[in-house]
């Protein structure tokens, strides 16, 4: 009798800021039973109630392999990672989590146990000597953060596993992601989400970045759309096996505050930069995403005006 091929997807780190929305979007697109959420802790109500969940530690190869075999998993989205600001506090822990989890998944690909992998990279792969504006796909990359170093090394591993072992790994360099469903954890671009929340809750915000720190940003819906689109694209369209630059908008804290003031005129912001300023200063202010547009048709839908409207409406 022919075996029924399930084509199940496993999301590792499904309870985080991106993982939650990615899981919900995949369940909507492919059917809830085919999308297994996993993490080291339980997630929000909507995530937990909308489909299967398993406790899986991204650094535990055996546990992931078990799930892959028993649930007929053919595709993994690895969303577990320690982000830039937290990683500066726990450098070796961050390196170990970010690298070990990726190599676990790449090795499952190499052994032919899964068919396709998504792993996010970041604007943090760039550094002080990378061109700051319209940062090209190919540029000097000299990340100064542990997070950035781990993402750049990860990109090289992805490219290596693709070339040597034919692993179908796909990746995007996400900018700062703006969302309201699940709180972000430990990033430098988190200030923007905090600003929306404080504007609504108490009308004041003390920003940990300077007023003119321009960074590339994106609304979560666009990031999820890009991820689904990249994973769906025919294999011959995927020309870059490190990670694609991805862009939608860029703004400074002062510009974000102005866009919020259009809705909440009394909103007040002051600026008290901390250690995260140095991280922000080392990153691009805008990105050139021509390759993503050309290879698999990327086009963002949300600019700052639309994002602010959505964020405030959903937080209120
Ligand atoms: N948003 C991330 C961070 O700030 C960058 O990838 O760490």
Boltz pocket constraint, residues with backbone or C-beta under 6 A from the ligand:
constraints:
  - pocket:
      binder: B
      contacts: [[A, 83], [A, 84], [A, 85], [A, 121], [A, 122], [A, 123], [A, 124], [A, 147], [A, 174], [A, 175], [A, 176], [A, 177], [A, 186], [A, 187], [A, 188], [A, 189], [A, 190]]
      max_distance: 6.0
